[in-house]
Amino acid sequence: MFLLLIVSAAGLYQMDNGQWGLNALHIAQHKLHHTWVQAFALGVLCNLLVCLAIWLTFSSANAMTKAAMTVLPVAMFVSSGFEHCVANMFMVPLGIVIQNFAGAEFWAATGTTQAQFGDLTPIHFLTNNLIPVTLGNIIGGSVLVGLANWSIYRRPQLKAANVTAITQTTELTSVKETQMNNNIIVKDIMNTQPVTLSVEMPTSVALDTLLDHNLTSAPVTDIEGRLVGFFSVHDVMVDLWCQDYIPEQGQKVVDLMSRDVVAINASEKLVDVAEFLCIDKEQLYPVSSMGIATSFSTLSLEERAKAMKVSKPHVLPVLESGVLVGILSRAEVMKAVRPIYGERLNVVERELESA
C-alpha cells in the first residue's frame, strides 16, 4: 500500500500517453474476471513456484546463486499469468486507484472511459480474487510444497544408513609386498564385538554407554542388525550449543544420529583402508573428470601428501551382506601395520633405545 501510494503520487500511470496506466487497468480487471475455481487453481500453481524459489535458495550459500534461483520460478509465474495474493495486493489496488483518481486528460489520452473499468472496486477485489487466490496460495505453498517436503524428510521409517564405501585400490610396489602382508583384510583385524546403540535409546543412556566404554562414538543399528546411523558426542555437543545447553525433553538417539555413514566391507584390504584414512587423492592429484590437471605445485608427491589436511572418520563400521559385523578404528589399523617397524621391544629395551 505504501508503494502504491508512492507510485500513484508520482503519476507513473500517465507515462507513454497513459498507456502504462491503461495496461495496469487491463491487468487488474483481468484478475477480477476469473471464476473461483480458476482463481484458486492459479493461486495453487503460483505458490508452488514461489515456494520452490525459496526452497531453491537453500541449495547454495552464494548470494548471486540465491538471486538466480529466486528469479527463475518467479519469472515463470508472472509470465504464465498465475495469481499471487501479495502481488495482487499491489496490482489490483493500483487499477482501483487509477480508475477512481485519474484525471480527464488520462481518459482522453487513452481513448477509454472511467465506466469501462467500473468493476474495479475493493469488494470485487476481495470476493472475486483475494479470497480464492489466497486459499490457493496456502494450498500450493504450505500443503503441496511445505507439507510435501515435511512428509518426505520427516523422521522416516528406519532404513539402512546411506553408506559410502571405499572403492579405491592401492597399487603395491615390490617393497610394500615384502615388508607388509597385503593379504590382511578388515575382517582379520576388526573389533567383532563393538558397542552399538539402538535408535529409541534416550540420549542420556547413549552418552552413559559411550562414557562407560571410554568411547566418543558408536554405530546405531536396528533390531535386525542393519546399520541405520552413527551417533557421536560431536553431534551431541553441536545440539547442546544450538539449544543453549538445555536439551530437548525425551530426546533419543534417532534425533541426533547421522544417517550419512562411511562404512567399509569386511573383505576390504588393510592397505586400502590405511590409504583411505590418510590420503585424499583428489587433493593429491587435482584433476578434472577428463583427467586434466586443475592446479600445479612445485612440491614433490611426498611433500604434498604430508601437507594435506584430510578429514576422515576415526571409527569405521564394518558391513557384511549389509549387516554390521564389527568396527575398525585407527588403533586397530595401526596395530596391524606395526610389524613393518620390526619386532616389539620390551619396556627395558624401549628405554635403552630412546636413550
C-alpha positions as CSV (number, residue, x, y, z in Angstrom):
1,M,0.0,0.0,0.0
2,F,2.9,2.3,0.7
3,L,4.5,1.5,-2.6
4,L,1.1,2.0,-4.3
5,L,0.9,5.5,-2.7
6,I,4.3,6.5,-4.0
7,V,3.7,5.2,-7.5
8,S,0.3,6.9,-7.7
9,A,1.7,10.2,-6.3
10,A,4.5,10.0,-8.9
11,G,1.8,9.8,-11.7
12,L,3.5,6.8,-13.3
13,Y,0.2,5.8,-14.8
14,Q,0.4,8.8,-17.2
15,M,3.6,7.5,-18.8
16,D,3.5,6.9,-22.6
17,N,0.4,9.0,-23.0
18,G,-1.4,6.9,-20.4
19,Q,-0.5,3.5,-21.9
20,W,1.3,2.5,-18.7
21,G,-1.8,3.1,-16.7
22,L,-4.1,1.5,-19.3
23,N,-2.1,-1.6,-19.2
24,A,-2.3,-1.7,-15.4
25,L,-6.1,-1.3,-15.6
26,H,-6.4,-4.2,-18.1
27,I,-4.3,-6.4,-15.9
28,A,-6.2,-5.5,-12.7
29,Q,-9.6,-6.0,-14.5
30,H,-8.5,-9.4,-15.9
31,K,-7.6,-10.6,-12.4
32,L,-11.2,-9.9,-11.3
33,H,-12.9,-12.0,-14.0
34,H,-11.6,-15.5,-13.1
35,T,-14.1,-17.9,-11.7
36,W,-13.5,-19.0,-8.1
37,V,-12.1,-22.4,-9.4
38,Q,-9.8,-20.7,-11.8
39,A,-8.6,-18.1,-9.3
40,F,-8.0,-20.9,-6.7
41,A,-6.1,-23.1,-9.2
42,L,-4.0,-20.2,-10.4
43,G,-3.1,-19.5,-6.8
44,V,-2.1,-23.1,-6.2
45,L,0.2,-23.1,-9.3
46,C,1.7,-19.7,-8.4
47,N,2.7,-20.6,-4.8
48,L,4.2,-23.9,-6.0
49,L,6.7,-21.8,-7.9
50,V,7.1,-19.1,-5.3
51,C,7.8,-21.6,-2.5
52,L,10.0,-23.6,-4.9
53,A,12.0,-20.3,-5.4
54,I,12.5,-20.1,-1.6
55,W,13.4,-23.8,-1.4
56,L,16.0,-23.4,-4.1
57,T,17.8,-20.6,-2.2
58,F,18.6,-23.2,0.5
59,S,20.7,-25.1,-2.1
60,S,23.5,-22.5,-2.0
61,A,25.2,-20.1,0.3
62,N,26.3,-17.8,-2.6
63,A,24.2,-14.6,-2.8
64,M,24.4,-14.5,-6.6
65,T,23.2,-18.1,-6.9
66,K,20.4,-17.4,-4.4
67,A,19.3,-14.5,-6.6
68,A,19.3,-16.5,-9.8
69,M,17.4,-19.4,-8.1
70,T,14.7,-16.9,-7.0
71,V,14.3,-15.1,-10.3
72,L,13.6,-18.2,-12.4
73,P,10.4,-19.6,-10.7
74,V,9.1,-16.0,-10.0
75,A,9.6,-15.0,-13.7
76,M,7.8,-18.2,-14.7
77,F,4.7,-17.5,-12.5
78,V,4.5,-13.9,-13.7
79,S,4.8,-14.8,-17.4
80,S,2.3,-17.7,-17.0
81,G,-0.4,-15.4,-15.5
82,F,-0.6,-17.3,-12.2
83,E,-2.1,-15.4,-9.3
84,H,-0.4,-14.4,-6.0
85,C,-2.3,-12.7,-3.3
86,V,0.6,-10.4,-2.2
87,A,1.4,-9.4,-5.8
88,N,-2.3,-8.8,-6.4
89,M,-2.4,-6.5,-3.3
90,F,-0.4,-4.1,-5.3
91,M,-1.6,-4.7,-8.9
92,V,-5.4,-4.6,-8.4
93,P,-5.4,-1.7,-5.9
94,L,-3.3,0.2,-8.5
95,G,-6.0,-0.3,-11.0
96,I,-8.6,0.8,-8.5
97,V,-6.7,4.0,-7.7
98,I,-6.3,4.8,-11.4
99,Q,-10.0,4.1,-12.1
100,N,-11.0,6.4,-9.2
101,F,-8.5,9.2,-9.3
102,A,-7.1,9.6,-12.8
103,G,-8.0,12.9,-14.4
104,A,-10.0,13.5,-17.6
105,E,-6.8,14.0,-19.6
106,F,-5.8,10.4,-18.8
107,W,-9.1,9.0,-20.2
108,A,-8.9,11.3,-23.2
109,A,-5.3,10.2,-24.0
110,T,-6.2,6.5,-23.7
111,G,-9.5,6.7,-25.6
112,T,-11.3,5.0,-22.8
113,T,-13.8,5.9,-20.1
114,Q,-13.9,5.5,-16.4
115,A,-17.1,3.5,-16.7
116,Q,-15.3,0.8,-18.7
117,F,-13.5,-0.2,-15.5
118,G,-16.3,0.3,-13.1
119,D,-15.9,-3.3,-11.8
120,L,-12.6,-2.3,-10.2
121,T,-13.8,-2.0,-6.7
122,P,-12.5,-3.2,-3.3
123,I,-15.4,-5.5,-2.8
124,H,-15.0,-7.2,-6.2
125,F,-11.2,-7.5,-5.5
126,L,-11.8,-9.1,-2.1
127,T,-14.5,-11.6,-3.2
128,N,-13.5,-12.4,-6.8
129,N,-9.8,-12.5,-6.4
130,L,-8.1,-12.1,-3.0
131,I,-10.0,-14.8,-1.1
132,P,-9.8,-17.7,-3.6
133,V,-6.3,-16.8,-4.7
134,T,-5.1,-16.7,-1.0
135,L,-6.7,-20.0,-0.3
136,G,-5.0,-21.4,-3.5
137,N,-1.6,-19.9,-2.4
138,I,-2.0,-21.6,1.0
139,I,-2.7,-25.0,-0.5
140,G,0.1,-24.6,-3.2
141,G,2.7,-23.4,-0.8
142,S,2.0,-24.9,2.6
143,V,0.5,-28.2,1.5
144,L,2.0,-29.1,-1.8
145,V,5.5,-27.7,-1.0
146,G,5.8,-27.4,2.8
147,L,3.8,-30.3,3.9
148,A,5.0,-32.5,1.0
149,N,8.7,-31.8,1.8
150,W,8.0,-32.4,5.5
151,S,6.4,-35.8,4.7
152,I,9.4,-36.7,2.6
153,Y,12.1,-35.5,5.1
154,R,10.4,-36.2,8.4
155,R,11.9,-39.0,10.6
156,P,11.5,-41.9,8.2
157,Q,10.7,-45.4,9.0
158,L,14.1,-46.6,9.8
159,K,16.1,-47.5,6.8
160,A,19.6,-48.6,6.3
161,A,22.1,-45.7,6.6
162,N,23.4,-44.1,3.5
163,V,26.7,-45.9,3.3
164,T,29.7,-44.7,1.4
165,A,32.2,-47.5,0.7
166,I,35.9,-47.3,0.0
167,T,36.3,-48.0,-3.7
168,Q,39.9,-47.0,-4.5
169,T,42.5,-49.7,-4.8
170,T,46.2,-49.3,-3.9
171,E,48.8,-50.5,-6.3
172,L,51.5,-52.1,-4.2
173,T,55.2,-51.9,-5.1
174,S,57.6,-54.8,-4.5
175,V,58.9,-53.1,-1.4
176,K,55.4,-52.9,0.2
177,E,54.8,-56.5,-0.8
178,T,57.9,-57.7,1.0
179,Q,57.5,-55.5,4.2
180,M,53.7,-55.7,4.7
181,N,51.3,-58.6,4.4
182,N,49.0,-57.1,1.8
183,N,46.6,-60.0,2.2
184,I,45.3,-58.8,5.5
185,I,41.7,-57.8,5.3
186,V,39.4,-55.8,7.6
187,K,37.7,-59.0,8.9
188,D,41.1,-60.2,10.3
189,I,41.7,-57.1,12.5
190,M,38.3,-55.5,13.2
191,N,36.6,-55.4,16.6
192,T,34.0,-58.1,16.3
193,Q,32.1,-57.1,19.5
194,P,31.5,-53.4,19.0
195,V,29.4,-51.3,21.3
196,T,26.2,-50.4,19.4
197,L,23.2,-48.2,20.2
198,S,19.6,-48.5,19.4
199,V,17.5,-45.8,17.7
200,E,15.0,-45.5,20.5
201,M,17.7,-45.3,23.2
202,P,17.4,-42.0,25.2
203,T,20.4,-39.6,24.6
204,S,21.4,-39.7,28.2
205,V,21.6,-43.5,28.2
206,A,23.6,-43.5,25.0
207,L,26.1,-41.0,26.5
208,D,26.4,-43.1,29.6
209,T,27.1,-46.1,27.4
210,L,29.8,-44.3,25.5
211,L,31.4,-42.9,28.7
212,D,31.3,-46.3,30.4
213,H,33.3,-47.8,27.4
214,N,35.6,-44.8,27.0
215,L,34.2,-44.1,23.5
216,T,33.2,-40.9,21.7
217,S,31.0,-42.5,19.0
218,A,29.2,-45.7,18.2
219,P,27.2,-47.2,15.3
220,V,23.4,-47.3,15.6
221,T,21.6,-50.5,14.5
222,D,18.0,-51.7,14.2
223,I,16.7,-55.0,15.6
224,E,17.9,-56.9,12.6
225,G,21.5,-55.7,13.0
226,R,21.4,-53.3,10.0
227,L,23.4,-50.1,10.2
228,V,20.9,-47.2,10.3
229,G,23.2,-44.4,11.6
230,F,26.1,-43.2,13.6
231,F,26.0,-41.4,17.0
232,S,28.8,-39.3,18.3
233,V,29.5,-36.9,21.1
234,H,30.2,-34.2,18.5
235,D,26.6,-34.4,17.4
236,V,25.5,-34.1,21.0
237,M,27.7,-31.0,21.7
238,V,26.5,-29.3,18.5
239,D,22.9,-29.9,19.5
240,L,23.6,-28.6,23.1
241,W,25.1,-25.4,21.7
242,C,22.1,-24.9,19.4
243,Q,19.7,-25.4,22.3
244,D,21.6,-23.1,24.7
245,Y,22.6,-26.2,26.7
246,I,19.0,-27.0,27.6
247,P,18.5,-30.4,25.9
248,E,15.1,-31.3,24.4
249,Q,12.9,-33.4,26.7
250,G,12.5,-37.0,25.5
251,Q,15.4,-36.8,23.0
252,K,16.5,-40.1,21.6
253,V,19.5,-41.4,19.6
254,V,17.5,-41.2,16.3
255,D,17.1,-37.4,16.8
256,L,20.8,-36.8,16.7
257,M,22.4,-39.6,14.8
258,S,23.9,-39.1,11.4
259,R,22.3,-41.1,8.6
260,D,25.2,-40.5,6.2
261,V,27.8,-43.0,7.3
262,V,31.1,-44.0,5.7
263,A,31.4,-47.8,6.1
264,I,33.7,-50.5,4.8
265,N,33.2,-54.0,3.7
266,A,34.7,-56.8,5.8
267,S,36.6,-58.0,2.8
268,E,38.4,-54.7,2.1
269,K,42.2,-54.9,2.2
270,L,44.1,-53.3,5.1
271,V,46.3,-51.2,2.7
272,D,43.2,-49.7,1.1
273,V,41.8,-48.8,4.4
274,A,45.1,-47.2,5.6
275,E,45.3,-45.2,2.4
276,F,41.6,-44.1,2.7
277,L,42.2,-42.8,6.3
278,C,45.2,-40.6,5.5
279,I,45.3,-39.8,1.7
280,D,42.8,-37.7,-0.3
281,K,43.6,-38.5,-3.9
282,E,41.5,-35.6,-5.1
283,Q,43.9,-33.2,-3.2
284,L,47.0,-35.2,-4.1
285,Y,46.1,-35.4,-7.8
286,P,43.9,-32.4,-8.6
287,V,42.4,-33.2,-12.0
288,S,39.1,-32.7,-13.7
289,S,36.8,-35.6,-14.7
290,M,38.6,-35.7,-18.0
291,G,42.0,-36.1,-16.4
292,I,43.2,-32.5,-17.0
293,A,45.2,-31.1,-14.1
294,T,43.4,-28.3,-12.3
295,S,46.3,-27.0,-10.3
296,F,50.1,-27.3,-10.3
297,S,52.6,-27.4,-7.5
298,T,56.4,-27.5,-7.2
299,L,56.2,-29.8,-4.2
300,S,57.1,-33.4,-4.5
301,L,54.4,-36.1,-4.2
302,E,55.7,-36.9,-0.6
303,E,55.6,-33.2,0.4
304,R,52.1,-32.8,-1.0
305,A,50.9,-35.9,0.9
306,K,52.3,-34.7,4.2
307,A,50.9,-31.2,3.7
308,M,47.4,-32.4,3.0
309,K,44.6,-31.8,5.6
310,V,42.5,-34.9,5.4
311,S,39.3,-35.3,7.5
312,K,38.2,-38.9,7.7
313,P,36.2,-40.8,10.3
314,H,38.2,-42.2,13.2
315,V,35.8,-45.2,13.5
316,L,34.5,-47.1,10.5
317,P,31.6,-49.5,10.8
318,V,32.2,-52.8,9.0
319,L,29.5,-54.4,7.0
320,E,29.0,-57.9,5.6
321,S,25.9,-58.5,3.4
322,G,24.5,-55.3,4.7
323,V,24.7,-56.3,8.4
324,L,27.1,-54.7,10.9
325,V,29.7,-57.2,11.9
326,G,32.2,-55.0,13.6
327,I,34.0,-51.7,13.7
328,L,37.5,-50.7,12.7
329,S,39.3,-47.8,14.4
330,R,42.7,-46.2,13.6
331,A,44.1,-48.1,16.6
332,E,43.3,-51.5,15.0
333,V,44.8,-50.3,11.7
334,M,48.0,-49.2,13.4
335,K,48.3,-52.4,15.4
336,A,48.0,-54.3,12.1
337,V,50.7,-52.2,10.3
338,R,53.0,-52.1,13.4
339,P,55.0,-55.2,12.4
340,I,56.5,-53.2,9.5
341,Y,58.8,-51.5,12.1
342,G,60.2,-54.8,13.4
343,E,59.6,-56.8,16.5
344,R,58.0,-55.3,19.6
345,L,60.5,-54.2,22.2
346,N,60.0,-54.8,26.0
347,V,60.0,-51.8,28.4
348,V,63.7,-52.0,29.2
349,E,64.7,-52.2,25.5
350,R,62.4,-49.3,24.7
351,E,64.1,-47.2,27.4
352,L,67.6,-48.1,26.1
353,E,66.5,-47.4,22.5
354,S,65.2,-44.0,23.5
355,A,68.3,-43.2,25.5
